[in-house]
Amino acid sequence: MIWRKSALLFFLVLINAVGFSQNETDALRLGRLDYSGTARFNALGGAMGALGGDPSVVSTNPAGLGVFRRSEVSLTPSYYINNSSTTFNGNTSDANYNNLGLNNLAMVFSKEQDNVSGLLQTSWGIAYNRQANFFSETNHQTDNPYSSLLDIFRYDLENPKPVVMPNEIGEFGIFDYDVKPAYDARLLNYDSAFNGYVHANEGYEGEQRKTYQESGSLSELNIGYGGNYNNRIYFGASLAITLYQFTQRTTYSEYDLPDSAQFTTLKQYSFEEELDISGSGFKGKFGLIYRVNDYLRLGLAYHTPSQITIDDQYSTTVESSFQSNDFQASSPISNFGYTIRQPGRLQASAGIILGKAGLIGIEYEYADFRKLELREAESGFSFDPVNNTIQDIYRQTHHLRIGGEARFSQYFARGGFRYDQDPYVNGIENDSPVFTYSFGAGLRQAGFYVDITWRWRQYSENMWIYDPAFIEKSEITYNSHAIMVSAAYRWK
């Protein structure tokens, strides 16, 4: 039997080398940024790279700090209404998950220099700005007469060859988070008559459902410096400390099996997954704004690549209910450390100043999602297969932000639009572009301002609740609405 265990161990080690829960989706989550900040910044679609003068720009183009003429402290709470609509096997299910958030907390200290020419103004800024909001819930529900999650578990036991025997399921650790809990909950049974496995829902009866509930955020704490040279060139740089928190709870279930179900006395079972991720890192940001004349400004900014150090905790639980008994089995808790490399970003922007009537901002951003990369923090583990997948399915992306502001004495009306290209190569219909629309209003006085913004973010994606070889895709449309209010105190 030594040869059998050696061959089996070799195969399972190959599977383990691919990684259990860390994959290209974990990298993508850190690559798709949704720059947020003050209510004004969001109302203008984030297109303030060449305009400056707002605490949020320390996250996009820190040269905007050089535009400040006053010091200020600002606060922006927000309320998110996150809706999803999922179509799965012809059935549509809606879900929502609302949350409160802090979009921006900032202080800018601006000082006029005692110079007639040259360096005229300098500003230091420290700002917390949210980069992504992960709160969402989706519900996939249908009657599925042709497959079961248990089909995959059985396939994993019967492939490799020879078949994994019951006493070997717990030996190597690779099955600890899915197959073994299902086996221990009596959902799989070995049949020596044909040297294979049967599962507890061979007749594919009852209903099928999977829910995803996600929460967390990607935020930055930026410390920046900016200056004004001759009212012509504005420059700035910032150090961004990235703060990452993500939690996912998924529950897959097959339920409402009738008492007369074929081949089984199973009534229902569930497979629950819990994933908790936290991380931190840092990057540099550098920017310039050139004031062409009183009506036009041009901006340029570069964000360096960064490495986010990740701590990942994962566990699963299987519960089954038969007509005569109930069972429960849980996996161990997996703790794993690794890093994710975010790509650098290049931004170009223009600001049109319409005198005292208002302004217009336009901004373009380039990011190469092929530069996303997972790196091992623990020896003996390789992410090469995941990184190869990233190279195959992701691409260079282009992003556009446009916003405008109209002034009516001390009152302001604003509108904005964002377009974020989907990161998948042509031919992979897994995602859509993200479209964001925003409207806002504000009141500004010499010593304070108050702004309010409504923002609508929409996109869609395809998802498979388990292996696509066994199940049809779900089509999901997300609509996220946010209401943001900023209040600030300003002084000379």
C-alpha positions, 0 to 999 in steps of 0.5 A: 500500500506504500505505492498507493499512498505515495501516488495519492499524496503526489496528486493531492500535493499538486492540487494543494499547490494551486491554493485552496481559497486564494485565487484571482478574485482575491487579487481583483478585489484589491484592483478595482478601486472606487475612489471616494471622499467628500460629498463634493468630490463624489458629486463631480464624479471624482474628476478633480485631479486638475481642479484640486482644493478638496481633501479627497485629491490627496488620494488621486492627485496630491498636487491639489493640496497646492491649490488650498488657500485656507486650512480646513477640517472635514467629515463625510459620513455616508449611507449605502443602499446595496441592492442585487438582482440574481437570475439563476436557472430562470428564477430571479431573486432580489437581496439588499444589504445596507450599511453606514460608512465613513467616506472621508475624514481630513485635515489640511493645514495651509500656509501662505509663504512670505515670498513675492514669487517662487513658492507662494503657498504650502499645504500639509494634509492628512486624510482618510478616504474610502477606496471601495465598499464591499457590502453586498448580498446575493441570493441564488435560488432554483430547483435544479434537476440535473446536478448537486454540489455533492457531485463535485465532492464525489468527483474529487474522491473518485479522481485521482485513480485509484479512488480515495478510500474512506480511511484516506479522506482525512490523511492529507488535509486537502479534503478538510474544508469540503469533502471530509465535512460532507462525508462526516455529515453522512452525505457521501458513502463508499460503495465497495460493489463498484469501488466508488461513492454515492451521495445523499441526493442522487435524484437531484430533488428539492430546492437549491440555494446559495447566499453570499453576504459580504462586508468590509472596505478598502481605505487609505490613510494619506499623508501629503504635502503640496505647494504652489509655485508662482500660481502656475505650477502646483506640485504634491506627493503623498504616502498612502497607508492601505487598510483592507478588511473583507468578510464573506459568509456563504451558505449553500443548501439543498432543501425541501426534499420530499419524504418520497425522495428517491434513493435517500432519506435526506430532508436537507443539508447546508454547506457554510463557508466563512472567510475573514481577510485583513491586510495593510500596505503602502504606496506613494503618489506624485502629482503636478497641476499646470495652470495654463491660464485663468480658464484651463488647468492640466493635471498628471499623477502617478501612483506606485505599485504597492504590496498588501500583506494579507492575513486570511482565515477560512473555515467551513461547516456542513449540517445535514438533516435526515428523516431519522438523524441530524449531523454536523461536521466542521473543518479546522480553521485555516490561517494563511499569510500572503501578499497581493501586489497592486498595479501602479496607476497613471492619471491625466486630467483637465480642469476648466474654470468658468469664472464665477459661474462654475467649473468642469473636470475631466479625468482619465486613468490607466491601470494594467490588471495583468500586473496584479500578483499573489506572492507567497509569504510562507515557504513551500507554497506557490501561486504560479497557477493563480498568477498565470490565470491573472495573465490569461484573463485580465487586461489593461483598463481605461477609466473616465471621470467627468463632473461639473459644478454650477455656482449660484452665489453661495449655493452650488449644484453638481453632477458627475459620471464615471466609467470603469472598464471591466478588467476581463479580456475580450471573450470572457463574458464575466463582468460588465463595465461599472457606471456611476452617476452622481448629483449634489448640492452645497452651501459655502461660506468663508468659514464653513461648507456643507455638501450633500450628494446622491450617487448611483453605481451599477454593474453586472457580473456572471457567477457560478455557485460551484464548478461551471462543469456541473452548473449553469451561471447566475446573472447578477445586476448590482445597484448601489445607492449612496447618500453622503453629507460633508461638513467642514470648518475652514480658517486662514 
